[in-house]
């Protein structure tokens, strides 16, 4: 994200996190399925660390190709982590939280690779 630190950083109890953003391309037939996956991850992140996710941005072909290789695999989502001012430590905290949520959703689904 090219946004500056004040809009890409979240402070939780003195620990700083890089906010993340889910990007879903609408330039292919199965984009709604990918959006549903992004929504599930976003909602779980909001329960775990409110404000960590900036939400979901959908992009159609007016904003480029609108695909981001998300047509290649079911449930594909592009995740932007942090911005130009975030530190690696802030990004790592965010990635740890994201990995925890994805692991939880996969475990709940009962299917390897499914969210």
DSSP file (Angstrom, degrees, kcal/mol; ACC not computed):
  #  RESIDUE AA STRUCTURE BP1 BP2  ACC     N-H-->O    O-->H-N    N-H-->O    O-->H-N    TCO  KAPPA ALPHA  PHI   PSI    X-CA   Y-CA   Z-CA
    1    1 A X              0   0    0      0, 0.0    83,-1.0     0, 0.0     7,-0.0   0.000 360.0 360.0 360.0 136.4    0.0    0.0    0.0
    2    2 A X        +     0   0    0     81,-0.2    81,-0.1    82,-0.1    80,-0.0   0.470 360.0 113.4 -87.2  -1.5    1.4    3.4   -0.9
    3    3 A X  S    S-     0   0    0     79,-0.2    81,-0.7     1,-0.1    82,-0.4  -0.283  71.8-104.4 -67.9 158.0   -0.6    5.0    2.0
    4    4 A X    >>  -     0   0    0     79,-0.1     3,-1.9    80,-0.1     4,-0.7  -0.288  36.2 -89.9 -85.1 170.2    1.4    6.5    4.9
    5    5 A X  H >> S+     0   0    0      1,-0.3     4,-1.1     2,-0.2     3,-0.9   0.772 117.1  64.3 -49.9 -41.6    1.9    5.1    8.4
    6    6 A X  H 34 S+     0   0    0      1,-0.3    -1,-0.3     2,-0.2    -3,-0.0   0.760 112.5  35.5 -62.3 -24.1   -1.1    6.7   10.0
    7    7 A X  H <4 S+     0   0    0     -3,-1.9    -1,-0.3     1,-0.1    -2,-0.2   0.482 120.0  47.6-106.1  -3.3   -3.5    4.7    7.8
    8    8 A X  H << S+     0   0    0     -3,-0.9    11,-3.0    -4,-0.7     2,-0.4   0.347  99.0  75.9-115.5   5.3   -1.5    1.5    7.6
    9    9 A X  E  <  -A   18   0A   0     -4,-1.1     2,-0.4     9,-0.3     9,-0.2  -0.946  53.3-166.7-126.3 140.4   -0.6    0.9   11.3
   10   10 A X  E     -A   17   0A   0      7,-2.7     7,-3.0    -2,-0.4     2,-0.6  -0.988  10.7-150.2-124.2 131.5   -2.7   -0.3   14.2
   11   11 A X  E     +A   16   0A   0     -2,-0.4     2,-0.5     5,-0.2     5,-0.2  -0.902  15.8 179.4-102.9 121.7   -1.6   -0.1   17.8
   12   12 A X  E >  S-A   15   0A   0      3,-3.2     3,-1.7    -2,-0.6    -2,-0.0  -0.926  73.8 -30.7-124.3 104.8   -2.9   -2.8   20.1
   13   13 A X  T 3  S-     0   0    0     -2,-0.5     3,-0.1     1,-0.3    -1,-0.1   0.846 125.5 -46.4  57.6  36.5   -1.8   -2.5   23.7
   14   14 A X  T 3  S+     0   0    0      1,-0.3     2,-0.5     0, 0.0    -1,-0.3   0.358 117.4 111.0  88.1  -6.1    1.5   -0.9   22.7
   15   15 A X  E <   -A   12   0A   0     -3,-1.7    -3,-3.2    78,-0.0     2,-0.4  -0.887  60.3-141.9-101.8 130.9    2.3   -3.4   19.9
   16   16 A X  E     -A   11   0A   0     -2,-0.5     2,-0.3    -5,-0.2    -5,-0.2  -0.750  16.9-171.5 -97.0 139.0    2.1   -2.1   16.4
   17   17 A X  E     -A   10   0A   0     -7,-3.0    -7,-2.7    -2,-0.4     2,-0.6  -0.916  26.2-120.6-123.0 149.3    0.7   -4.1   13.5
   18   18 A X  E     -A    9   0A   0     72,-1.4    -9,-0.3    -2,-0.3   -10,-0.0  -0.821  35.8-125.8 -86.7 123.1    0.7   -3.4    9.8
   19   19 A X        -     0   0    0    -11,-3.0    63,-3.3    -2,-0.6     2,-0.3  -0.307  25.3-144.8 -65.7 153.1   -2.9   -3.3    8.6
   20   20 A X  E     -bC  53  81B   0     32,-2.3    34,-3.6    61,-0.2    35,-0.4  -0.856   9.3-156.6-123.7 161.8   -3.9   -5.5    5.7
   21   21 A X  E     - C   0  80B   0     59,-2.3    59,-2.9    -2,-0.3     2,-0.5  -0.997  12.2-139.4-136.6 133.8   -6.2   -5.2    2.8
   22   22 A X  E     -bC  56  79B   0     33,-2.6    35,-3.3    -2,-0.4     2,-0.5  -0.846  16.4-161.7 -96.9 129.8   -7.9   -8.0    0.8
   23   23 A X  E     -bC  57  78B   0     55,-3.1    55,-1.8    -2,-0.5     2,-0.5  -0.950   6.1-173.1-113.6 126.4   -8.0   -7.5   -3.0
   24   24 A X  E     -b   58   0B   0     33,-2.6    35,-2.4    -2,-0.5     2,-0.3  -0.974  15.4-143.4-122.7 119.2  -10.5   -9.5   -5.1
   25   25 A X  E     -b   59   0B   0     -2,-0.5    35,-0.2    42,-0.4     3,-0.2  -0.631   7.0-163.9 -80.1 135.4  -10.4   -9.3   -8.9
   26   26 A X        +     0   0    0     33,-3.1    41,-0.2    -2,-0.3    35,-0.2   0.221  63.3 102.9-101.1  13.0  -13.7   -9.4  -10.6
   27   27 A X  S    S+     0   0    0     39,-4.8     2,-0.3    32,-0.4    -1,-0.2   0.078  75.6  54.9 -88.0  26.0  -12.3  -10.1  -14.0
   28   28 A X  S >  S-     0   0    0     -3,-0.2     3,-1.1    38,-0.2    42,-0.0  -0.967  89.4-104.6-152.0 166.2  -13.1  -13.8  -14.0
   29   29 A X  T 3  S+     0   0    0     -2,-0.3     3,-0.3     1,-0.2    -1,-0.0   0.756 111.4  48.0 -67.6 -28.6  -16.1  -16.1  -13.5
   30   30 A X  T >> S+     0   0    0      1,-0.2     4,-1.4     2,-0.1     3,-0.7   0.094  70.1 117.5-103.2  23.9  -15.5  -17.3  -10.0
   31   31 A X  H <>  +     0   0    0     -3,-1.1     4,-2.4     1,-0.2    -1,-0.2   0.817  69.1  61.5 -63.9 -30.5  -14.7  -14.0   -8.3
   32   32 A X  H 3> S+     0   0    0     -3,-0.3     4,-2.0     1,-0.2    -1,-0.2   0.865 101.9  52.5 -65.8 -34.4  -17.6  -14.3   -5.9
   33   33 A X  H <> S+     0   0    0     -3,-0.7     4,-1.7     2,-0.2    -1,-0.2   0.911 110.4  47.8 -65.0 -42.4  -16.2  -17.5   -4.4
   34   34 A X  H  X S+     0   0    0     -4,-1.4     4,-2.3     1,-0.2    -2,-0.2   0.887 109.7  53.0 -65.1 -38.9  -12.9  -15.7   -3.8
   35   35 A X  H  X S+     0   0    0     -4,-2.4     4,-2.4     1,-0.2    -1,-0.2   0.882 105.5  54.6 -63.6 -37.7  -14.7  -12.7   -2.2
   36   36 A X  H  X S+     0   0    0     -4,-2.0     4,-2.1     2,-0.2    -1,-0.2   0.886 108.3  49.0 -63.6 -38.6  -16.5  -15.1    0.2
   37   37 A X  H  X S+     0   0    0     -4,-1.7     4,-2.3     2,-0.2     5,-0.2   0.937 111.2  49.2 -65.0 -46.7  -13.1  -16.5    1.3
   38   38 A X  H  X S+     0   0    0     -4,-2.3     4,-2.7     1,-0.2    -2,-0.2   0.889 110.2  52.2 -59.1 -39.7  -11.8  -13.0    1.8
   39   39 A X  H  X S+     0   0    0     -4,-2.4     4,-2.8     2,-0.2    -1,-0.2   0.909 108.3  50.0 -64.4 -42.9  -14.9  -12.1    3.8
   40   40 A X  H  X S+     0   0    0     -4,-2.1     4,-2.1     2,-0.2    -2,-0.2   0.927 113.8  45.0 -62.3 -44.7  -14.5  -15.1    6.1
   41   41 A X  H  X S+     0   0    0     -4,-2.3     4,-2.5     2,-0.2    -2,-0.2   0.934 113.4  50.7 -65.1 -45.0  -10.9  -14.3    6.8
   42   42 A X  H  X S+     0   0    0     -4,-2.7     4,-2.3    -5,-0.2    -2,-0.2   0.928 110.3  49.4 -57.2 -47.6  -11.7  -10.6    7.3
   43   43 A X  H  X S+     0   0    0     -4,-2.8     4,-1.5     1,-0.2    -1,-0.2   0.895 111.8  47.8 -62.8 -40.9  -14.5  -11.4    9.8
   44   44 A X  H  X S+     0   0    0     -4,-2.1     4,-1.9     2,-0.2    -1,-0.2   0.892 110.7  51.5 -68.0 -38.8  -12.3  -13.7   11.8
   45   45 A X  H  X S+     0   0    0     -4,-2.5     4,-3.7     1,-0.2     7,-0.2   0.896 106.6  54.8 -62.2 -39.2   -9.5  -11.2   11.9
   46   46 A X  H  < S+     0   0    0     -4,-2.3    -1,-0.2     1,-0.2    -2,-0.2   0.851 108.3  48.7 -64.2 -34.2  -12.0   -8.6   13.2
   47   47 A X  H  < S+     0   0    0     -4,-1.5     3,-0.3     2,-0.2    -1,-0.2   0.889 119.0  39.4 -68.6 -38.9  -12.9  -10.9   16.0
   48   48 A X  H  < S+     0   0    0     -4,-1.9     2,-0.3     1,-0.2    -2,-0.2   0.938 138.7   4.3 -78.1 -50.4   -9.3  -11.5   16.9
   49   49 A X  S >< S-     0   0    0     -4,-3.7     3,-2.1    -5,-0.2     4,-0.4  -0.769  79.9-141.5-140.1  89.3   -7.8   -8.0   16.4
   50   50 A X  T 3  S+     0   0    0     -2,-0.3    -4,-0.1    -3,-0.3    -3,-0.1  -0.260  85.7  18.6 -55.9 131.5  -10.5   -5.4   15.5
   51   51 A X  T 3  S+     0   0    0      2,-0.2    -1,-0.3   -41,-0.0    -5,-0.1   0.334  89.0 110.1  92.4  -6.6   -9.2   -2.9   13.0
   52   52 A X  S <  S+     0   0    0     -3,-2.1   -32,-2.3    -7,-0.2     2,-0.4   0.896  72.1  60.3 -68.2 -38.6   -6.3   -5.0   11.7
   53   53 A X  E     -b   20   0B   0     -4,-0.4   -32,-0.2   -34,-0.2    -2,-0.2  -0.753  66.0-158.4 -92.1 134.5   -8.1   -5.6    8.3
   54   54 A X  E     -     0   0B   0    -34,-3.6     2,-0.3    -2,-0.4   -33,-0.2   0.448  51.5-116.5 -85.4  -1.8   -9.0   -2.6    6.2
   55   55 A X  E     -     0   0B   0    -35,-0.4   -33,-2.6   -17,-0.1     2,-0.5  -0.682  43.1 -40.9 106.2-157.6  -11.6   -4.8    4.5
   56   56 A X  E     -b   22   0B   0     -2,-0.3     2,-0.5   -35,-0.2   -33,-0.2  -0.950  40.7-164.3-120.2 129.7  -12.1   -6.0    1.0
   57   57 A X  E     -b   23   0B   0    -35,-3.3   -33,-2.6    -2,-0.5     2,-0.4  -0.963   9.5-157.4-112.6 120.9  -11.5   -4.1   -2.2
   58   58 A X  E     -b   24   0B   0     -2,-0.5     2,-0.5   -35,-0.2   -33,-0.2  -0.815   7.1-165.2 -98.0 139.7  -13.0   -5.5   -5.4
   59   59 A X  E     -b   25   0B   0    -35,-2.4   -33,-3.1    -2,-0.4   -32,-0.4  -0.979   2.5-168.1-129.5 121.9  -11.4   -4.5   -8.7
   60   60 A X    >   -     0   0    0     -2,-0.5     3,-1.5   -35,-0.2     6,-0.3  -0.161  48.6 -79.4 -90.9-169.4  -13.1   -5.0  -12.0
   61   61 A X  G >  S+     0   0    0      1,-0.3     3,-1.1   -35,-0.2     5,-0.1   0.638 122.6  72.4 -72.4 -13.2  -11.6   -4.7  -15.5
   62   62 A X  G 3  S+     0   0    0      1,-0.3    -1,-0.3     3,-0.1     3,-0.1   0.751  98.9  49.8 -67.8 -22.0  -12.0   -0.9  -15.3
   63   63 A X  G <  S-     0   0    0     -3,-1.5     2,-0.4     1,-0.2    -1,-0.3  -0.086 134.0 -68.6-107.1  31.8   -9.1   -0.9  -12.8
   64   64 A X  S <  S-     0   0    0     -3,-1.1    -1,-0.2     1,-0.2     0, 0.0  -0.912  94.4 -26.7 117.5-147.3   -6.7   -3.1  -14.9
   65   65 A X        -     0   0    0     -2,-0.4    -4,-0.2    -3,-0.1    -1,-0.2   0.733  70.0-145.7 -80.9 -21.4   -7.1   -6.7  -15.8
   66   66 A X  S    S+     0   0    0     -6,-0.3   -39,-4.8    -3,-0.2   -38,-0.2   0.765  74.7  85.3  66.7  26.7   -9.2   -7.5  -12.6
   67   67 A X    >   -     0   0    0    -41,-0.2     3,-2.3   -40,-0.1   -42,-0.4   0.721  54.6-171.5-124.5 -49.3   -7.8  -11.0  -12.2
   68   68 A X  T 3  S-     0   0    0      1,-0.3   -45,-0.0     2,-0.1   -43,-0.0   0.815  79.0 -68.2  55.0  34.0   -4.6  -11.1  -10.2
   69   69 A X  T >  S+     0   0    0      1,-0.1     3,-1.4     2,-0.0     4,-0.3   0.610 104.5 130.5  61.9  14.3   -4.2  -14.8  -11.1
   70   70 A X  T <   +     0   0    0     -3,-2.3     6,-0.4     1,-0.3     3,-0.3   0.554  59.5  67.5 -75.9  -6.2   -7.2  -15.4   -8.9
   71   71 A X  T 3  S+     0   0    0      1,-0.2    -1,-0.3     3,-0.1     3,-0.1   0.585  86.1  72.2 -83.6 -10.1   -8.8  -17.5  -11.7
   72   72 A X  S <  S+     0   0    0     -3,-1.4     2,-0.3     1,-0.2    -1,-0.2   0.731 106.8  19.6 -79.5 -22.5   -6.1  -20.1  -11.3
   73   73 A X  S >  S-     0   0    0     -3,-0.3     3,-1.3    -4,-0.3    -1,-0.2  -0.992  83.2-105.8-151.7 137.9   -7.3  -21.6   -8.0
   74   74 A X  T 3  S+     0   0    0     -2,-0.3    -3,-0.1     1,-0.2   -43,-0.1  -0.350 104.5  19.5 -60.9 139.3  -10.5  -21.6   -6.0
   75   75 A X  T 3  S+     0   0    0    -45,-0.3     2,-0.3     1,-0.2    -1,-0.2   0.652  83.5 160.2  78.1  15.8  -10.4  -19.3   -3.0
   76   76 A X    <   +     0   0    0     -3,-1.3     2,-0.4    -6,-0.4    -1,-0.2  -0.529  11.5 176.0 -75.3 135.1   -7.5  -17.2   -4.2
   77   77 A X        -     0   0    0     -2,-0.3     2,-0.5   -53,-0.1   -53,-0.2  -1.000  27.1-135.5-140.5 136.8   -7.1  -13.8   -2.5
   78   78 A X  E     -C   23   0B   0    -55,-1.8   -55,-3.1    -2,-0.4     2,-0.5  -0.807  23.0-162.3 -90.0 130.3   -4.5  -11.1   -2.8
   79   79 A X  E     -C   22   0B   0     -2,-0.5     2,-0.5   -57,-0.2   -57,-0.2  -0.964   6.5-159.8-119.3 120.6   -3.5   -9.7    0.5
   80   80 A X  E     -C   21   0B   0    -59,-2.9   -59,-2.3    -2,-0.5     2,-0.5  -0.871  12.7-159.8 -95.6 126.8   -1.7   -6.4    0.8
   81   81 A X  E     -C   20   0B   0     -2,-0.5   -61,-0.2   -61,-0.2   -62,-0.1  -0.934  45.8 -39.7-114.0 121.7    0.2   -6.1    4.1
   82   82 A X        -     0   0    0    -63,-3.3     2,-0.2    -2,-0.5   -79,-0.2  -0.094  68.8 -99.1  68.3-163.1    1.2   -2.7    5.5
   83   83 A X    >   -     0   0    0    -75,-0.1     3,-1.1   -81,-0.1   -81,-0.2  -0.734  46.8 -66.4-145.1-168.7    2.5    0.2    3.6
   84   84 A X  T 3  S+     0   0    0    -83,-1.0   -80,-0.1   -81,-0.7   -82,-0.1   0.709 127.9  46.2 -64.5 -21.5    5.7    2.0    2.7
   85   85 A X  T 3  S+     0   0    0    -82,-0.4    -1,-0.2     2,-0.1     2,-0.1   0.522  85.5 109.2-100.4  -6.9    6.4    3.0    6.3
   86   86 A X    <   -     0   0    0     -3,-1.1     2,-0.1     1,-0.1   -77,-0.0  -0.407  63.1-128.9 -75.7 147.9    5.7   -0.2    8.2
   87   87 A X     >  -     0   0    0     -2,-0.1     4,-2.2     1,-0.1     5,-0.2  -0.465  21.6-112.0 -88.7 163.5    8.5   -2.2    9.7
   88   88 A X  H  > S+     0   0    0      1,-0.2     4,-3.1     2,-0.2     5,-0.2   0.890 118.9  56.9 -59.9 -39.3    9.2   -5.9    9.2
   89   89 A X  H  > S+     0   0    0      2,-0.2     4,-2.1     1,-0.2    -1,-0.2   0.909 107.6  47.1 -59.7 -43.2    8.3   -6.5   12.9
   90   90 A X  H  > S+     0   0    0      2,-0.2     4,-1.8     1,-0.2   -72,-1.4   0.905 113.6  48.4 -64.8 -41.9    4.9   -4.9   12.3
   91   91 A X  H  X S+     0   0    0     -4,-2.2     4,-2.7     1,-0.2    -2,-0.2   0.917 109.8  52.1 -64.0 -43.2    4.4   -7.0    9.1
   92   92 A X  H  X S+     0   0    0     -4,-3.1     4,-2.5     2,-0.2    -2,-0.2   0.894 107.3  52.3 -62.2 -40.6    5.5  -10.2   10.9
   93   93 A X  H  X S+     0   0    0     -4,-2.1     4,-2.0     1,-0.2    -1,-0.2   0.925 112.1  46.6 -59.2 -43.9    2.9   -9.6   13.7
   94   94 A X  H  X S+     0   0    0     -4,-1.8     4,-2.7     2,-0.2    -2,-0.2   0.915 111.1  50.5 -65.3 -44.2    0.2   -9.2   11.1
   95   95 A X  H  X S+     0   0    0     -4,-2.7     4,-2.8     1,-0.2    -1,-0.2   0.880 108.3  53.7 -63.6 -38.0    1.3  -12.3    9.2
   96   96 A X  H  X S+     0   0    0     -4,-2.5     4,-2.0     2,-0.2    -1,-0.2   0.925 110.9  46.0 -60.9 -43.8    1.3  -14.3   12.4
   97   97 A X  H  X S+     0   0    0     -4,-2.0     4,-2.1     2,-0.2    -2,-0.2   0.920 113.5  49.2 -64.7 -43.8   -2.3  -13.2   13.1
   98   98 A X  H  X S+     0   0    0     -4,-2.7     4,-2.6     1,-0.2    -2,-0.2   0.914 110.8  49.9 -61.6 -44.5   -3.4  -13.9    9.5
   99   99 A X  H  X S+     0   0    0     -4,-2.8     4,-2.6     1,-0.2    -1,-0.2   0.884 108.9  52.9 -62.8 -39.1   -1.8  -17.4    9.6
  100  100 A X  H  X S+     0   0    0     -4,-2.0     4,-2.0    -5,-0.2    -1,-0.2   0.919 111.6  45.7 -61.8 -44.6   -3.6  -18.1   12.9
  101  101 A X  H  X S+     0   0    0     -4,-2.1     4,-2.4     2,-0.2    -2,-0.2   0.925 113.3  48.3 -66.3 -45.6   -6.9  -17.2   11.4
  102  102 A X  H  X S+     0   0    0     -4,-2.6     4,-2.5     1,-0.2     5,-0.2   0.922 111.5  50.4 -62.6 -43.4   -6.3  -19.2    8.2
  103  103 A X  H  X S+     0   0    0     -4,-2.6     4,-2.5     1,-0.2    -1,-0.2   0.905 110.5  50.6 -60.3 -41.4   -5.2  -22.2   10.2
  104  104 A X  H  X S+     0   0    0     -4,-2.0     4,-2.4    -5,-0.2    -2,-0.2   0.923 111.6  47.1 -61.8 -45.4   -8.4  -22.0   12.3
  105  105 A X  H  X S+     0   0    0     -4,-2.4     4,-1.8     2,-0.2    -2,-0.2   0.879 112.6  49.0 -67.3 -38.1  -10.6  -21.8    9.3
  106  106 A X  H  X>S+     0   0    0     -4,-2.5     4,-1.3     2,-0.2     5,-0.7   0.924 111.8  49.3 -65.3 -43.9   -8.9  -24.7    7.6
  107  107 A X  H  <5S+     0   0    0     -4,-2.5     3,-0.4     1,-0.2    -2,-0.2   0.916 111.5  49.0 -61.7 -43.5   -9.2  -26.8   10.7
  108  108 A X  H  <5S+     0   0    0     -4,-2.4    -1,-0.2     1,-0.2    -2,-0.2   0.839 107.5  55.4 -64.8 -33.5  -12.9  -25.9   11.1
  109  109 A X  H  <5S-     0   0    0     -4,-1.8    -1,-0.2     5,-0.3    -2,-0.2   0.782  96.1-141.6 -72.7 -25.7  -13.6  -26.8    7.5
  110  110 A X  T  <5 +     0   0    0     -4,-1.3     2,-0.5    -3,-0.4    -3,-0.1   0.534  68.5 103.3  76.3   5.6  -12.1  -30.3    7.9
  111  111 A X  S > <S-     0   0    0     -5,-0.7     3,-2.0     3,-0.2    -1,-0.2  -0.979  75.9-120.6-124.4 123.6  -10.6  -30.1    4.4
  112  112 A X  T 3  S+     0   0    0     -2,-0.5     3,-0.1     1,-0.3    -5,-0.0  -0.369 100.4  13.9 -57.8 134.0   -6.9  -29.4    3.8
  113  113 A X  T 3  S+     0   0    0      1,-0.3     2,-0.4    -2,-0.1    -1,-0.3   0.438 103.0 115.6  81.0  -0.5   -6.4  -26.3    1.7
  114  114 A X    <         0   0    0     -3,-2.0    -1,-0.3    -8,-0.1    -5,-0.3  -0.793 360.0 360.0-104.1 145.3  -10.0  -25.1    2.2
  115  115 A X              0   0    0     -2,-0.4    -1,-0.1    -3,-0.1    -9,-0.0   0.311 360.0 360.0-125.9 360.0  -11.1  -22.0    4.1
